[in-house]
Amino acid sequence: MIRVSAVLIFSAAALQAQGAPPRPDSVRTDSVRALRAAVISATRAERRVEDTPIRVEVVDEEEIAEKTAMTPGDITMMLNETPGLRVQTTSPSLGGAGVRVQGLRGRYTLLLADGLPLFGESSSGLGLLQIPPIDLARAEIIKGTTSALYGPSALGGVINLVSRRPSDEPETELLFNQTSRNGTDAVLFASRPFAAKGWGGTLLTSAHRQGRSDIDDDGWTDLPSFERIVVRPRLFYEDIGRRSLLVTTGVTIEERAGGTMPGRLAPDGEAFAEGLGTVRVDAGATARFWSSRGDLLAARASVSDQRHRHRIGSVLERDEHRTLFAELTQTIPRGASTWVAGASFDLTDYANRAASGFSYTYATPAVFAQIDRDINSWLIASANARVDAHSEYGAAFNPRVSLLARPSSGALAGWTARLSVGRGTFAPGPITEDTEVSGLSSLRPLTGLEPERALGTSADIGGLLIISDEKRLEFNVAAYANSVADAVHAVDETATTPTGAHFFRFMNAPLESRTYGGELLARLVAGDARITASYSFTGATEWDAASLTSRTRVDSPLIPRHAAGLVATVEREDAGRAGLELYYIGKQKLNDDPYRSESHPHVVVGLLMEKIIGRARWFVNAENLLDERQTHYDSLVLPARGRGGRWTNDVWAPLDGRTVNAGVRFGL
């Protein structure tokens, strides 16, 4: 896809995470310096971005503000425009989505909030669509196998959303947004320091709604309707160098509707309604204590309860998903080394009233250790190891080793190079991309499954070229390779359910799934103007599940082999910004698609204009100006019910077409 907007394909923070020096332009110099001084929490070693051997890409607060002007109600665009990430729609009628990292399945990606798993076990489902970005300070992204850090839910990568802290002065922000697709957002963010020294708090409250749309007039929902309310207060305490505390809680309530439009019928002559009601309540806390020698003792804990009421045609499924997490970590810096040791406990409880055979309770205690070592002035090494004792799938040992080379003098000064190799595991369960769209009523009971096991390798090189006092070129080249053994696949059966849908079952593939590729990022900065270009190549193959008796390898579906982007922006402090953004998405292999075996390549163009007047930022954003839609080429609706009784095809291009949103963000 190609979009136009005043955002970067990758942020200044992402380049800074790879060791590039700060930008000289006046617009972002302060924010970049602040970012470089920031301590990354996703790696646990409490080191600065440029000193972290594990490659951590950061989306900073300024870029988050740009994305907020485009989609104030969720973080999908913020992630989808980060190289190496792809937000893949999993439930077309209801809008569910997951984040693919380096071509790996979305269920392998772990989504955290301030290091806490408040949104469940993975990034799939509706979690991405229910997180307003206005209260985020940054997003920390680790791509590739990360089980050595975060256990069996992080086989593909980790996205850690870091919240904004209270400033020294009270802040209040109001945002109102309206879209041409009958969508409305109203968001309030308030931040206050308290009278007691070191204490403060923030509050996020938001309301979002979306009208239901049948854009191609085929009688089927292309854009679901929803009504959502989010409330999230946070409490902070900090005594610098001695102790800190974060307490967070949140409530999300949402109703979604899709399927056939009112008065319209599915191809079998019957109406097919889809709906999803969600109530999620969560709470978490992080306490940190420093000794006089700089040792850090950190304790984290969280609990979440998420309840769904999922209607799929005539089938109604009610489920409850509860998670409990606790972790204790000791960090000891000594000279050139930083030691980390800790223990954690995860409890996941899932209950489905309509499909009780899939209810489960998994308990996973774990111990882990890490050492970061400054070998000399230009070479840093990091080694991680973790043992998880899963109550269903047994013990798993996952190591990871990373190196950072960062010459400080000579011809290579300002260049960085990273290399990382790690193993990971994933505990399979009934909630996958397939069951998100079809539910569990058509799934056979899980039997004989083995945990999925991954091996991942990545390397990158970054650098900086100074062209003149006001011009510079920043770039980064990365390569990666991942393999997943015993990957779980959905396999169709000929037997039918009472509703006429075909059953399907899960099984471990006899061949490993493989992904490999590379990313090229470059940005030219010239005064107030920036031009950013990116290109990514992704190759992916897997077992052909359509032929059960063969050991045939085929291209993995829904992964563009080639993707590219070009962004041009002009930004002036206290005046506003304007930008044009283009993204190209190449062909994708398609499975179980009755209309074509590969997708049509397409380009999506967007434009963002923002004007600052006093305390208000007025913005207009146009997405998909060329009106690229999958339904221009094929129907979203299948001619007959597919796997698990689904009526919709896989999504490989936009469904909403050309969209314009406009609004204002007040600072009070």
C-alpha positions as CSV (number, residue, x, y, z in Angstrom):
1,M,0.0,0.0,0.0
2,I,1.0,3.6,-0.3
3,R,-0.2,6.3,1.9
4,V,0.5,10.0,2.0
5,S,0.9,11.8,5.3
6,A,3.3,13.9,7.3
7,V,4.9,11.0,9.1
8,L,8.1,9.2,8.6
9,I,8.3,5.7,7.4
10,F,10.7,5.2,10.3
11,S,11.3,7.7,13.0
12,A,14.3,9.6,14.0
13,A,14.1,7.4,17.1
14,A,14.5,4.2,15.0
15,L,17.7,5.5,13.6
16,Q,18.9,6.7,16.9
17,A,18.2,3.2,18.3
18,Q,20.7,2.0,15.7
19,G,23.4,4.4,16.9
20,A,23.1,7.4,14.6
21,P,24.1,10.8,16.1
22,P,21.3,13.4,16.8
23,R,19.9,15.5,14.0
24,P,21.1,19.1,13.6
25,D,17.8,20.6,12.4
26,S,16.1,22.8,14.9
27,V,12.7,21.2,14.8
28,R,13.6,17.9,16.4
29,T,17.0,18.4,18.0
30,D,15.7,18.6,21.6
31,S,13.4,15.6,21.2
32,V,16.1,13.5,19.6
33,R,18.6,14.3,22.4
34,A,16.0,13.4,25.0
35,L,15.4,10.1,23.2
36,R,19.1,9.3,23.1
37,A,19.3,9.9,26.8
38,A,16.2,7.7,27.4
39,V,16.7,4.4,29.1
40,I,15.2,1.5,27.1
41,S,13.0,-0.7,29.4
42,A,12.2,-3.5,26.9
43,T,15.6,-5.2,27.3
44,R,15.7,-5.0,31.1
45,A,19.4,-4.0,31.3
46,E,18.4,-0.3,31.9
47,R,20.8,1.0,29.2
48,R,20.5,3.9,26.8
49,V,19.3,3.3,23.3
50,E,22.7,3.6,21.6
51,D,24.3,1.2,24.2
52,T,21.9,-1.7,23.7
53,P,23.3,-4.7,21.8
54,I,19.7,-5.9,21.1
55,R,18.3,-3.9,18.3
56,V,15.5,-1.8,19.7
57,E,13.6,0.5,17.3
58,V,11.7,3.4,18.9
59,V,8.7,5.3,17.7
60,D,9.1,8.6,19.5
61,E,6.4,10.9,20.9
62,E,6.5,13.4,18.0
63,E,5.9,10.7,15.5
64,I,3.1,9.3,17.7
65,A,1.5,12.8,17.6
66,E,1.6,12.6,13.8
67,K,-0.1,9.2,13.8
68,T,-2.7,10.5,16.3
69,A,-3.8,13.1,13.8
70,M,-4.5,10.2,11.3
71,T,-6.1,7.6,13.6
72,P,-6.9,9.0,17.0
73,G,-8.7,5.9,18.1
74,D,-6.0,3.2,17.7
75,I,-2.3,2.4,17.1
76,T,-2.6,0.4,13.8
77,M,-1.2,3.1,11.5
78,M,1.7,3.8,13.9
79,L,2.7,0.2,13.7
80,N,1.8,-0.4,10.0
81,E,4.1,2.3,8.9
82,T,7.1,0.9,10.8
83,P,9.4,-1.1,8.6
84,G,9.3,-4.8,9.2
85,L,5.9,-4.6,10.8
86,R,2.6,-5.3,8.9
87,V,-0.9,-5.0,10.5
88,Q,-2.8,-7.9,8.9
89,T,-6.6,-7.9,9.1
90,T,-7.8,-11.2,10.6
91,S,-11.5,-10.7,10.8
92,P,-12.8,-8.6,7.9
93,S,-16.4,-8.1,9.0
94,L,-15.4,-7.0,12.5
95,G,-12.0,-5.4,11.8
96,G,-9.8,-7.7,14.0
97,A,-6.1,-7.4,13.2
98,G,-2.7,-8.7,14.3
99,V,0.9,-7.5,13.8
100,R,3.2,-9.6,11.7
101,V,6.9,-9.0,12.5
102,Q,9.3,-10.0,9.7
103,G,6.7,-12.0,8.0
104,L,5.9,-14.2,11.1
105,R,2.3,-14.8,12.2
106,G,0.6,-12.2,14.3
107,R,0.0,-14.6,17.2
108,Y,3.7,-14.7,17.8
109,T,3.9,-10.9,18.6
110,L,3.6,-9.9,22.3
111,L,2.1,-6.5,23.1
112,L,3.0,-4.8,26.4
113,A,2.0,-1.6,28.1
114,D,4.9,-0.3,30.3
115,G,6.3,-3.8,30.4
116,L,3.0,-5.3,31.5
117,P,0.8,-7.8,29.4
118,L,-2.4,-5.8,30.0
119,F,-3.8,-6.7,26.5
120,G,-3.5,-10.5,26.7
121,E,-1.1,-13.0,25.2
122,S,-0.5,-11.6,21.7
123,S,-1.1,-8.7,19.4
124,S,-4.0,-10.4,17.5
125,G,-7.6,-9.7,17.9
126,L,-9.0,-6.2,18.7
127,G,-6.4,-5.0,21.1
128,L,-4.6,-2.9,18.5
129,L,-7.9,-1.3,17.6
130,Q,-8.7,-0.3,21.2
131,I,-5.6,1.6,22.2
132,P,-5.7,5.4,21.7
133,P,-2.2,6.7,21.1
134,I,-2.5,10.2,22.7
135,D,-1.1,9.1,26.1
136,L,1.9,7.3,24.7
137,A,5.5,8.6,25.1
138,R,7.1,6.1,22.8
139,A,6.9,2.5,21.5
140,E,9.8,0.2,21.8
141,I,10.0,-2.6,19.2
142,I,12.2,-5.7,19.2
143,K,11.9,-7.7,16.0
144,G,12.4,-11.4,15.8
145,T,12.7,-14.2,18.3
146,T,12.4,-12.7,21.8
147,S,11.4,-15.7,24.0
148,A,14.8,-15.3,25.9
149,L,13.4,-12.0,27.2
150,Y,9.7,-12.5,27.5
151,G,8.9,-16.2,27.3
152,P,6.6,-18.3,25.0
153,S,4.3,-15.5,23.9
154,A,7.1,-13.5,22.3
155,L,8.4,-15.9,19.6
156,G,8.0,-13.3,16.8
157,G,8.8,-10.0,18.6
158,V,7.8,-7.5,21.3
159,I,6.0,-4.2,21.1
160,N,6.2,-2.2,24.4
161,L,4.0,0.9,24.7
162,V,5.5,3.4,27.1
163,S,3.1,5.8,28.7
164,R,3.6,9.6,29.1
165,R,4.7,10.7,32.5
166,P,3.3,13.8,34.3
167,S,5.3,17.0,33.6
168,D,6.1,19.7,36.1
169,E,3.1,21.7,35.1
170,P,-0.6,20.6,34.7
171,E,-1.5,19.6,31.1
172,T,-4.8,19.0,29.5
173,E,-5.4,18.0,25.8
174,L,-8.6,17.6,24.0
175,L,-8.9,16.0,20.6
176,F,-11.9,15.9,18.3
177,N,-11.9,14.1,15.0
178,Q,-14.5,13.3,12.3
179,T,-14.0,11.0,9.2
180,S,-15.8,10.8,5.9
181,R,-16.7,7.2,6.7
182,N,-19.0,8.4,9.6
183,G,-16.4,7.9,12.3
184,T,-16.0,10.2,15.3
185,D,-13.4,10.4,18.0
186,A,-13.4,12.4,21.2
187,V,-10.3,12.1,23.5
188,L,-9.2,13.7,26.7
189,F,-5.7,13.4,28.2
190,A,-4.9,15.1,31.5
191,S,-1.7,15.2,33.4
192,R,-1.1,16.6,36.9
193,P,1.7,16.8,39.4
194,F,0.4,16.3,42.9
195,A,1.2,18.4,46.0
196,A,3.2,15.6,47.5
197,K,6.7,15.7,46.1
198,G,7.4,13.2,43.4
199,W,3.8,12.2,42.9
200,G,1.7,12.7,39.8
201,G,-1.0,11.2,37.7
202,T,-2.5,11.0,34.2
203,L,-6.0,10.3,32.9
204,L,-7.1,9.1,29.5
205,T,-10.8,9.0,28.6
206,S,-12.1,8.6,25.1
207,A,-15.2,7.8,23.1
208,H,-15.1,6.4,19.6
209,R,-17.8,5.4,17.1
210,Q,-17.9,4.2,13.5
211,G,-20.8,3.9,11.2
212,R,-21.3,0.6,9.3
213,S,-20.4,0.8,5.6
214,D,-20.9,-1.3,2.5
215,I,-18.6,0.5,0.2
216,D,-18.9,-1.7,-2.8
217,D,-22.7,-2.2,-2.4
218,D,-22.6,-6.0,-2.4
219,G,-24.7,-6.4,0.7
220,W,-21.7,-7.2,3.0
221,T,-20.1,-5.0,5.6
222,D,-16.7,-3.6,4.5
223,L,-16.3,-1.3,7.5
224,P,-17.8,-2.5,10.7
225,S,-19.8,-0.3,13.1
226,F,-18.5,0.1,16.6
227,E,-19.0,2.1,19.8
228,R,-16.2,2.2,22.3
229,I,-15.4,3.8,25.6
230,V,-11.9,3.8,27.1
231,V,-10.9,5.0,30.6
232,R,-7.3,4.7,31.9
233,P,-5.9,6.5,35.0
234,R,-2.3,6.1,36.0
235,L,-0.5,7.0,39.2
236,F,3.3,7.8,39.2
237,Y,5.9,8.4,41.9
238,E,9.5,9.1,41.4
239,D,12.4,9.8,43.8
240,I,15.2,10.0,41.3
241,G,17.9,7.5,41.9
242,R,16.1,5.9,44.9
243,R,12.6,4.5,44.0
244,S,9.7,4.8,41.6
245,L,6.2,3.5,41.2
246,L,3.7,3.2,38.4
247,V,0.1,2.0,39.0
248,T,-2.2,1.7,36.1
249,T,-5.8,0.5,35.6
250,G,-8.1,0.6,32.6
251,V,-11.6,-0.2,31.4
252,T,-12.5,-0.8,27.7
253,I,-16.1,-1.4,26.6
254,E,-17.0,-1.9,22.9
255,E,-19.7,-3.2,20.7
256,R,-19.0,-4.1,17.0
257,A,-21.3,-5.3,14.2
258,G,-20.6,-6.7,10.7
259,G,-21.8,-9.4,8.4
260,T,-24.6,-8.9,5.9
261,M,-26.1,-5.4,5.9
262,P,-29.6,-4.9,7.2
263,G,-32.1,-6.3,4.7
264,R,-29.4,-8.1,2.6
265,L,-28.5,-11.8,2.4
266,A,-25.5,-14.0,2.1
267,P,-25.0,-16.1,-1.1
268,D,-26.9,-19.0,0.6
269,G,-30.0,-16.8,0.8
270,E,-29.8,-16.2,4.5
271,A,-28.9,-13.2,6.6
272,F,-25.5,-13.6,8.4
273,A,-25.0,-11.3,11.3
274,E,-21.6,-10.9,13.0
275,G,-21.1,-9.0,16.3
276,L,-18.6,-8.8,19.1
277,G,-19.1,-7.3,22.5
278,T,-16.0,-6.7,24.6
279,V,-15.5,-5.7,28.2
280,R,-11.9,-5.6,29.4
281,V,-10.7,-4.6,32.8
282,D,-7.0,-4.5,33.8
283,A,-4.7,-3.3,36.4
284,G,-0.9,-3.4,36.9
285,A,1.9,-1.9,38.9
286,T,5.7,-1.6,38.6
287,A,7.9,-0.7,41.6
288,R,11.6,0.0,41.3
289,F,14.2,0.5,44.1
290,W,17.9,1.6,43.6
291,S,20.6,0.9,46.1
292,S,23.5,3.3,46.9
293,R,25.7,1.3,44.5
294,G,23.3,1.6,41.6
295,D,21.7,-1.9,41.9
296,L,18.1,-2.0,40.8
297,L,15.4,-4.2,42.3
298,A,12.2,-4.2,40.1
299,A,8.8,-5.8,40.8
300,R,6.0,-6.0,38.3
301,A,2.5,-7.4,38.5
302,S,-0.7,-7.2,36.4
303,V,-4.1,-8.8,36.1
304,S,-6.6,-8.6,33.3
305,D,-10.1,-9.9,32.6
306,Q,-11.5,-9.8,29.1
307,R,-15.0,-11.0,28.2
308,H,-16.3,-11.5,24.7
309,R,-19.8,-12.1,23.3
310,H,-19.1,-13.2,19.8
311,R,-22.0,-13.8,17.3
312,I,-21.2,-15.6,14.1
313,G,-24.4,-16.1,12.1
314,S,-26.6,-18.4,14.3
315,V,-23.8,-19.3,16.7
316,L,-23.2,-17.3,19.9
317,E,-20.0,-17.8,21.8
318,R,-19.2,-16.3,25.1
319,D,-15.7,-16.5,26.6
320,E,-13.7,-15.1,29.4
321,H,-9.9,-14.6,29.2
322,R,-8.0,-13.9,32.4
323,T,-4.3,-13.4,32.8
324,L,-2.1,-13.0,35.9
325,F,1.5,-11.9,35.7
326,A,4.2,-11.3,38.3
327,E,8.0,-10.7,37.9
328,L,10.9,-9.9,40.2
329,T,14.2,-8.7,38.7
330,Q,17.6,-7.7,40.1
331,T,19.9,-5.6,38.0
332,I,23.5,-5.2,39.1
333,P,25.9,-2.9,37.2
334,R,29.5,-3.6,38.0
335,G,32.3,-1.9,36.0
336,A,32.0,-2.9,32.4
337,S,29.3,-5.5,33.0
338,T,25.6,-5.3,33.8
339,W,24.0,-8.5,35.4
340,V,20.3,-9.2,35.4
341,A,18.6,-12.1,37.1
342,G,14.9,-12.7,37.8
343,A,11.9,-14.9,38.1
344,S,8.4,-14.6,36.7
345,F,5.0,-16.3,36.8
346,D,2.3,-16.2,34.2
347,L,-1.2,-17.7,34.6
348,T,-3.6,-17.7,31.7
349,D,-7.2,-18.9,32.1
350,Y,-9.6,-19.2,29.2
351,A,-13.2,-20.3,29.4
352,N,-15.7,-20.6,26.5
353,R,-19.3,-21.4,27.4
354,A,-20.3,-22.5,24.0
355,A,-17.2,-24.6,23.3
356,S,-16.2,-25.9,26.7
357,G,-13.7,-28.4,25.2
358,F,-11.4,-25.5,24.5
359,S,-11.3,-24.1,28.0
360,Y,-7.8,-24.2,29.6
361,T,-5.6,-23.0,32.4
362,Y,-1.9,-22.6,31.7
363,A,0.6,-21.8,34.5
364,T,4.2,-20.8,33.4
365,P,6.8,-20.1,36.1
366,A,10.2,-19.0,34.7
367,V,13.7,-17.9,35.6
368,F,16.0,-15.8,33.4
369,A,19.4,-14.2,33.4
370,Q,21.2,-11.6,31.3
371,I,24.6,-10.1,31.1
372,D,25.7,-7.0,29.1
373,R,29.4,-6.6,28.8
374,D,31.4,-3.7,27.4
375,I,34.2,-5.7,25.9
376,N,36.1,-2.5,24.9
377,S,35.4,1.0,23.8
378,W,33.7,-0.1,20.6
379,L,32.3,-3.6,21.2
380,I,29.4,-4.5,23.5
381,A,27.9,-8.0,24.0
382,S,24.7,-9.2,25.5
383,A,23.7,-12.8,26.4
384,N,20.2,-13.8,27.6
385,A,18.9,-17.1,28.8
386,R,15.4,-18.1,30.0
387,V,13.8,-21.4,31.2
388,D,10.0,-21.6,31.1
389,A,8.1,-24.5,32.8
390,H,4.8,-24.5,30.9
391,S,2.1,-26.6,32.7
392,E,0.9,-28.1,29.4
393,Y,4.0,-28.2,27.2
394,G,6.8,-28.7,29.6
395,A,10.1,-26.9,30.1
396,A,11.8,-24.8,27.4
397,F,15.3,-23.3,27.4
398,N,15.7,-20.3,25.2
399,P,19.0,-18.4,24.8
400,R,19.9,-15.3,22.8
401,V,23.3,-13.6,22.0
402,S,23.7,-10.1,20.6
403,L,26.7,-8.0,19.6
404,L,27.0,-4.2,19.0
405,A,30.0,-2.7,17.3
406,R,30.2,1.1,17.5
407,P,33.5,2.7,16.5
408,S,34.0,6.0,18.2
409,S,36.9,7.3,16.1
410,G,38.5,6.9,12.7
411,A,36.7,6.5,9.3
412,L,33.9,4.4,10.8
413,A,33.0,6.8,13.6
414,G,29.2,7.2,13.8
415,W,28.6,3.8,12.2
416,T,27.0,0.9,14.1
417,A,26.6,-2.8,13.4
418,R,24.5,-5.3,15.3
419,L,24.2,-9.1,15.2
420,S,21.8,-11.2,17.1
421,V,20.9,-14.9,17.3
422,G,18.2,-16.4,19.4
423,R,15.9,-19.3,20.0
424,G,12.2,-19.2,21.0
425,T,9.2,-21.3,21.8
426,F,5.4,-20.7,21.5
427,A,2.7,-22.6,23.3
428,P,-0.2,-23.3,20.9
429,G,-3.8,-22.7,21.9
430,P,-7.2,-22.4,20.3
431,I,-7.1,-18.7,19.6
432,T,-5.4,-18.0,16.3
433,E,-6.0,-16.0,13.1
434,D,-8.4,-18.8,11.9
435,T,-10.6,-18.9,15.0
436,E,-10.8,-15.1,15.3
437,V,-12.9,-15.1,12.1
438,S,-14.8,-18.4,12.4
439,G,-15.0,-18.9,16.2
440,L,-14.4,-22.3,17.9
441,S,-17.6,-24.1,17.1
442,S,-16.1,-25.6,13.9
443,L,-12.7,-26.4,15.4
444,R,-11.9,-30.0,16.5
445,P,-10.5,-30.4,20.0
446,L,-6.8,-29.8,20.3
447,T,-4.9,-33.1,20.5
448,G,-1.3,-34.1,20.1
449,L,0.1,-30.6,19.5
450,E,3.8,-29.9,20.2
451,P,5.1,-26.4,21.1
452,E,6.3,-24.3,18.1
453,R,10.1,-23.7,18.2
454,A,11.9,-20.9,16.4
455,L,15.5,-19.9,15.5
456,G,16.1,-16.3,14.5
457,T,19.1,-14.4,13.2
458,S,19.3,-10.7,12.4
459,A,22.0,-8.2,11.5
460,D,22.0,-4.5,10.6
461,I,24.4,-1.7,9.8
462,G,23.7,2.0,10.2
463,G,25.5,5.2,9.3
464,L,25.5,8.9,8.8
465,L,26.8,11.1,6.0
466,I,27.2,14.8,6.6
467,I,26.7,16.6,3.3
468,S,26.7,20.2,4.6
469,D,25.8,22.1,7.7
470,E,22.1,21.8,7.0
471,K,22.1,18.5,5.0
472,R,22.7,15.0,6.2
473,L,21.9,11.5,5.1
474,E,21.0,8.8,7.6
475,F,20.6,5.2,6.6
476,N,20.3,1.6,7.9
477,V,20.4,-1.8,6.2
478,A,19.1,-4.9,8.0
479,A,18.8,-8.6,7.2
480,Y,17.1,-11.4,9.0
481,A,16.2,-15.1,8.8
482,N,13.7,-17.0,10.9
483,S,12.6,-20.7,11.0
484,V,9.7,-22.1,13.0
485,A,9.6,-25.9,13.5
486,D,6.3,-27.6,14.4
487,A,4.3,-24.6,13.2
488,V,0.6,-25.1,13.8
489,H,-1.6,-25.1,10.7
490,A,-5.3,-25.2,10.2
491,V,-6.4,-28.2,8.1
492,D,-9.9,-28.6,6.6
493,E,-12.1,-31.7,7.1
494,T,-15.0,-32.9,4.9
495,A,-17.3,-33.4,7.9
496,T,-19.8,-30.6,8.5
497,T,-21.2,-29.0,11.6
498,P,-24.9,-28.7,12.3
499,T,-24.9,-25.3,10.7
500,G,-23.4,-26.7,7.5
501,A,-19.9,-25.3,8.0
502,H,-16.9,-27.6,7.5
503,F,-14.9,-28.6,10.6
504,F,-11.2,-27.9,10.7
505,R,-8.4,-29.0,13.1
506,F,-4.9,-27.9,14.1
507,M,-1.8,-29.9,13.5
508,N,2.0,-29.4,13.6
509,A,3.5,-29.1,10.2
510,P,6.0,-31.7,9.1
511,L,8.1,-29.0,7.5
512,E,9.4,-25.8,9.2
513,S,8.2,-22.4,8.2
514,R,10.9,-20.0,7.0
515,T,11.0,-16.2,6.7
516,Y,14.0,-14.2,5.4
517,G,14.5,-10.8,4.1
518,G,16.0,-7.3,4.4
519,E,15.2,-3.7,5.0
520,L,16.7,-0.6,3.6
521,L,16.0,2.8,5.2
522,A,17.3,6.2,4.1
523,R,16.5,9.7,5.1
524,L,17.7,13.0,3.8
525,V,17.4,16.0,6.1
526,A,17.7,19.5,4.6
527,G,16.6,22.3,7.0
528,D,12.9,22.0,7.5
529,A,12.4,19.4,4.8
530,R,12.8,15.6,5.1
531,I,12.7,12.9,2.5
532,T,12.5,9.4,3.7
533,A,12.7,6.2,1.6
534,S,12.3,2.6,2.5
535,Y,12.4,-0.8,0.8
536,S,11.8,-4.2,2.2
537,F,12.1,-7.7,0.8
538,T,10.4,-10.7,2.5
539,G,10.6,-14.3,1.4
540,A,8.5,-16.8,3.3
541,T,7.8,-20.5,2.7
542,E,5.8,-23.1,4.7
543,W,4.3,-26.5,4.5
544,D,1.4,-26.9,2.0
545,A,-1.4,-27.8,4.4
546,A,-3.7,-28.5,1.4
547,S,-1.9,-31.8,0.7
548,L,-1.8,-33.6,4.0
549,T,0.2,-36.6,2.7
550,S,3.0,-34.7,1.0
551,R,6.0,-32.8,2.2
552,T,5.6,-29.9,-0.2
553,R,6.8,-26.4,0.5
554,V,4.9,-23.3,-0.8
555,D,5.1,-19.5,-0.5
556,S,3.4,-18.3,2.7
557,P,0.2,-16.4,2.1
558,L,-0.4,-12.7,2.7
559,I,3.2,-11.6,2.8
560,P,4.3,-9.0,0.2
561,R,7.6,-10.0,-1.3
562,H,8.4,-6.4,-2.2
563,A,7.3,-3.2,-0.4
564,A,8.6,0.4,-0.7
565,G,7.8,3.8,0.6
566,L,8.6,7.4,-0.1
567,V,7.8,10.3,2.3
568,A,8.4,14.0,1.9
569,T,7.6,16.3,4.8
570,V,8.0,20.0,5.6
571,E,7.6,21.1,9.3
572,R,8.1,24.5,10.9
573,E,8.0,24.9,14.6
574,D,4.9,26.9,15.9
575,A,3.5,26.9,12.3
576,G,2.6,23.4,11.3
577,R,3.5,20.6,9.0
578,A,2.6,19.2,5.6
579,G,3.6,15.9,4.0
580,L,3.1,13.5,1.2
581,E,3.5,9.8,1.7
582,L,3.6,6.9,-0.8
583,Y,3.6,3.2,-0.1
584,Y,3.8,0.4,-2.6
585,I,2.8,-3.2,-1.6
586,G,3.7,-5.9,-4.1
587,K,2.1,-9.2,-4.9
588,Q,1.1,-11.6,-2.1
589,K,0.6,-15.4,-2.3
590,L,-3.1,-16.2,-1.6
591,N,-4.5,-19.5,-0.2
592,D,-8.1,-20.7,-0.4
593,D,-9.0,-17.7,-2.6
594,P,-11.4,-18.7,-5.3
595,Y,-10.8,-15.5,-7.3
596,R,-7.0,-15.5,-7.7
597,S,-3.8,-17.2,-6.5
598,E,-1.8,-14.0,-5.9
599,S,-2.9,-10.4,-5.0
600,H,-2.7,-7.4,-7.2
601,P,0.1,-5.0,-6.4
602,H,-1.2,-1.6,-5.4
603,V,-0.2,1.9,-4.2
604,V,-1.8,3.9,-1.5
605,V,-1.3,7.7,-1.3
606,G,-2.1,10.0,1.6
607,L,-1.7,13.7,2.5
608,L,-1.6,15.4,5.9
609,M,-1.9,19.2,6.5
610,E,-1.6,20.6,10.0
611,K,-1.8,24.3,11.1
612,I,-1.0,25.6,14.6
613,I,-3.2,28.5,15.7
614,G,-2.6,29.5,19.3
615,R,-3.1,26.5,21.5
616,A,-4.9,24.5,18.8
617,R,-3.5,22.2,16.1
618,W,-6.0,21.9,13.2
619,F,-5.5,19.0,10.9
620,V,-6.8,17.4,7.7
621,N,-5.7,14.0,6.7
622,A,-6.5,12.2,3.4
623,E,-5.8,8.5,3.2
624,N,-5.8,6.3,0.1
625,L,-6.4,9.2,-2.4
626,L,-6.3,6.8,-5.3
627,D,-9.2,4.8,-3.8
628,E,-7.4,1.5,-3.9
629,R,-9.7,-1.2,-2.6
630,Q,-9.6,-5.0,-2.7
631,T,-13.2,-5.0,-3.8
632,H,-12.2,-3.1,-7.0
633,Y,-10.7,-6.5,-8.1
634,D,-12.7,-9.2,-6.4
635,S,-15.6,-9.6,-4.0
636,L,-14.8,-9.8,-0.3
637,V,-17.6,-12.4,0.0
638,L,-16.9,-16.0,-0.9
639,P,-19.2,-17.8,-3.3
640,A,-19.7,-20.6,-0.6
641,R,-18.8,-20.8,3.0
642,G,-15.1,-21.4,3.6
643,R,-13.0,-22.8,6.5
644,G,-15.0,-23.0,9.7
645,G,-18.0,-21.5,8.0
646,R,-16.5,-18.1,7.2
647,W,-18.1,-16.0,4.4
648,T,-15.3,-13.6,3.9
649,N,-12.0,-13.9,1.9
650,D,-8.6,-13.0,3.3
651,V,-7.7,-9.3,3.2
652,W,-4.7,-8.3,1.1
653,A,-5.6,-4.6,0.3
654,P,-7.6,-1.8,1.9
655,L,-11.3,-2.3,2.2
656,D,-12.3,1.3,3.3
657,G,-11.1,3.1,0.1
658,R,-10.5,6.8,0.1
659,T,-11.0,8.4,3.5
660,V,-10.6,11.9,4.8
661,N,-10.5,12.9,8.5
662,A,-10.3,16.3,10.0
663,G,-10.1,17.6,13.6
664,V,-8.5,19.7,16.2
665,R,-6.2,19.0,19.1
666,F,-6.3,21.6,21.9
667,G,-3.7,22.1,24.6
668,L,-5.1,23.7,27.7
